[in-house]
Amino acid sequence: MSVQQRLTRFGTVTEFDEPMGLGVVTDEAGVEHPFHCTAIADGSRDIAVGTPVSFRLAPARGGRHEAVDLQPR
């Protein structure tokens, strides 16, 4: 894992589809990162749009990255 992937980032949940368990967090630079509900650190599987969060990036399919370890701030 690279140093970049271990760094904690900050952003806001900008989309969340509860039935599908998929969402998007937009970081402070305006870059969107997808996430799955299993990436929510407290295990709740649900997070409100507009929630400020900290997160890390991890490799995902297709050479992309996804947000993991989402924690409300």
Buried (B, 14 or more C-beta within 10 A) or exposed (E): EEEEEEEEBEBBBBEBEEEEBEBBBBBEEEEEBBBBBEBBEEEEEEBEEEBEBBBBBBEBEEEEBBBBBBBBE
